[in-house]
Amino acid sequence: MIIIKHFKPMSLGAIAVLLLSACSSQPRQVQATIPLVPPKAIVGSPIAQQYWGALALPSTKVIERQEQDIQVSEMFTSALGLTCRKLTVFSDTQPPSERVACSQPIVDEQGQEYEQWILTKPIVHSATAVEIN
């Protein structure tokens, strides 16, 4: 009977240790063999090179154009790992519109790498769904 009294707490302790060790083990590593999304692919149109410097500076808050003022948000990192900024375009003739610009590394003909800024396609919110134009 004394043996049973000591065996019961020890067996419960052993079971608890086994259960907890299963929780602390690393999950198996999985790697996709077929890429479903191309890495760092931006869908949109290139922004004129004269604005790249202003977009790359974190201190830039407003970019002034001929008939537009473009309010520039803080930089953020996209799901693709790219540096992006939200742009709010104010015009005298149209209501304000919001777009997102992201920098994409590219290599020119001479092999020099630099950051090209791309204006992504707009996302339109409708009453029933979100549509990407």
C-alpha positions in Angstrom: 0.0 0.0 0.0 2.9 2.4 0.7 4.3 1.6 -2.7 1.0 2.5 -4.4 0.8 5.8 -2.5 4.3 6.8 -3.9 3.7 5.4 -7.3 0.5 7.4 -8.0 2.0 10.9 -7.6 5.1 9.8 -9.5 3.1 8.4 -12.4 1.0 11.6 -12.5 4.2 13.7 -12.5 5.7 11.6 -15.4 2.5 12.0 -17.4 2.5 15.7 -16.9 6.1 16.0 -18.0 5.4 14.0 -21.1 2.4 16.2 -22.0 4.3 19.4 -21.4 7.3 18.3 -23.5 5.0 17.7 -26.4 3.8 21.3 -26.2 7.3 22.7 -26.2 8.6 20.8 -29.3 9.1 22.7 -32.5 6.6 22.1 -35.3 7.8 20.4 -38.4 9.2 22.7 -41.1 7.1 22.9 -44.3 8.3 24.4 -47.6 6.1 25.0 -50.6 7.3 23.4 -53.8 5.1 25.6 -56.1 5.2 29.3 -55.5 1.6 30.6 -55.6 2.5 34.3 -55.3 5.6 35.7 -57.0 7.8 37.4 -54.4 7.8 41.2 -54.4 5.6 41.6 -57.4 3.8 45.0 -57.4 0.8 45.5 -59.7 0.5 49.2 -60.7 2.1 52.0 -62.7 5.6 53.5 -62.2 5.7 57.0 -60.6 7.8 59.6 -62.4 11.5 59.4 -61.3 11.5 63.1 -60.2 9.3 62.1 -57.2 11.3 59.0 -56.0 13.7 61.1 -53.8 10.8 62.8 -52.0 9.0 59.5 -51.4 12.1 57.8 -50.1 12.6 60.6 -47.5 10.8 59.8 -44.2 10.5 63.6 -43.5 8.4 64.2 -46.6 4.8 65.1 -45.7 3.5 66.9 -48.8 4.4 66.8 -52.5 3.2 69.8 -54.5 2.3 69.3 -58.2 0.8 71.7 -60.7 -2.9 71.4 -59.7 -2.6 68.9 -56.9 -1.2 68.6 -53.4 -0.3 65.0 -52.4 -0.3 64.3 -48.6 2.2 61.6 -47.8 1.8 59.3 -44.8 4.4 57.6 -42.7 6.3 54.7 -44.2 5.1 51.2 -43.5 6.1 47.7 -44.6 3.7 45.8 -46.8 2.9 42.1 -46.6 5.5 41.6 -49.4 8.2 43.3 -47.2 8.3 46.4 -49.4 8.4 50.0 -48.1 5.1 51.7 -48.8 3.4 55.1 -48.2 -0.3 56.1 -48.4 -0.8 59.1 -50.7 -3.9 61.3 -50.4 -4.3 63.4 -53.5 -6.1 66.8 -53.1 -7.2 68.5 -56.3 -9.2 71.7 -57.0 -11.4 69.8 -59.5 -12.0 66.4 -57.9 -12.7 65.0 -54.4 -9.7 63.7 -52.4 -8.5 60.2 -53.4 -6.2 57.7 -51.6 -3.6 55.5 -53.2 -0.6 53.5 -52.0 2.9 53.8 -53.4 5.6 51.2 -52.8 9.3 51.0 -53.6 10.5 48.1 -55.6 14.2 47.2 -56.1 15.1 47.0 -59.8 18.4 46.6 -61.7 19.1 48.8 -64.7 21.1 47.8 -67.9 24.4 48.7 -66.2 23.7 46.3 -63.3 23.0 49.1 -60.8 20.3 48.4 -58.3 17.9 51.2 -57.1 14.4 51.7 -55.7 11.7 52.4 -58.2 8.4 53.7 -56.7 5.1 52.2 -58.1 1.6 53.5 -57.6 -0.5 50.4 -56.8 -3.9 49.8 -58.2 -6.7 51.4 -56.3 -9.0 49.4 -53.9 -12.6 50.4 -54.3 -15.0 49.9 -51.4 -18.6 49.2 -52.4 -21.6 48.4 -50.3 -21.3 44.6 -50.7 -17.6 43.9 -51.4 -14.1 45.2 -51.9 -13.2 45.5 -55.6 -9.7 45.9 -57.0 -9.7 47.9 -60.2 
